[in-house]
Amino acid sequence: MKLAAIFLTAATVLASAAYATGPTVIAHRGLWQAPGSAQNSIRSLLLADSIGSDASEFDVWRTKDGLIIVNHDKTINGVDIESCTSDVVLAQKLENGENVPTLEEYLAAAKPLKTRLILEIKAHNHNSNERAAIKETVALVKKYGLEDRTEYVTFSKNGILLLRDELGPEVPVHYPGGDYIPAQLKSMGDISLYYKITVLKKHPEWIREAHSLGIPVGVWTINTPEEMQWCIDNKVDFVTSNIPEKSMQMIKTQIK
């Protein structure tokens, strides 16, 4: 798979490996803007796969009683996920009428698909809960045989180190915080530089520095064709996009 292949490729051929087919396109929270869809819903995952998106991103939390569920915000319909039990959380509805999915339900739906999974483990309030969330999430991915199709993201600096320890050196782990230079990410275990586009526009030299160290570069979140064009022109390796169909179309017409 492309992101994993890039992660393991020698720095001298990183750019050519990535740009043989252009940047990888990740559907942000799935294809959630389509009719009948919603952010982080199972339908958004299925739709991301149906359009041929390289990957689909989603977010997970751990409830008070230890269930891993899929949702972006720390609350849903006013319910705080970390401090509530799973029966309360699972009773909540997404905007498209789906119940909040458990990670098991989400992975079961992903199993027969082709799209890769970009799994963001949210930064939890307590280190013990975050550690448990990481261990249990990784175990569920293994249970469903999706290790080769799953990559991990977290804004938590503690979580980044825990993930690298839990997964070993070969599984891609991406840090989106924007406050580490490439050499620091390299020293933490080849953590990918996965930064907001406004950060990289201020520091385009980080793209070259990261590539020289063998670290892939990702951008979040693409909302316009102009932002996507900047990513293509600056040879980033992967993008998380709210316009995945348009992003893929631009790559197809520009990368030969």
HELIX and SHEET records of a PDB file:
HELIX    1   1 LYS A    2  LEU A    8  1                                   7    
HELIX    2   2 ALA A   11  VAL A   13  5                                   3    
HELIX    3   3 LEU A   14  TYR A   19  1                                   6    
HELIX    4   4 ILE A   42  SER A   50  1                                   9    
HELIX    5   5 SER A   86  LEU A   90  1                                   5    
HELIX    6   6 LEU A  103  ALA A  110  1                                   8    
HELIX    7   7 ASN A  127  LYS A  143  1                                  17    
HELIX    8   8 GLU A  147  ARG A  149  5                                   3    
HELIX    9   9 LYS A  157  LEU A  167  1                                  11    
HELIX   10  10 PRO A  182  SER A  187  1                                   6    
HELIX   11  11 ILE A  197  LYS A  202  1                                   6    
HELIX   12  12 GLU A  205  SER A  212  1                                   8    
HELIX   13  13 PRO A  225  ASP A  233  1                                   9    
HELIX   14  14 PRO A  244  GLN A  254  1                                  11    
SHEET    1   A 9 ILE A  68  VAL A  70  0                                        
SHEET    2   A 9 ALA A  55  ARG A  62 -1                                        
SHEET    3   A 9 THR A  24  ALA A  27  1                                        
SHEET    4   A 9 PHE A 238  SER A 241  1                                        
SHEET    5   A 9 VAL A 217  ILE A 222  1                                        
SHEET    6   A 9 SER A 192  LYS A 196  1                                        
SHEET    7   A 9 VAL A 173  TYR A 175  1                                        
SHEET    8   A 9 THR A 150  VAL A 153  1                                        
SHEET    9   A 9 ARG A 116  ILE A 121  1                                        
SHEET    1   B 2 THR A  75  ILE A  76  0                                        
SHEET    2   B 2 VAL A  79  ASP A  80 -1                                        
END                                                                             
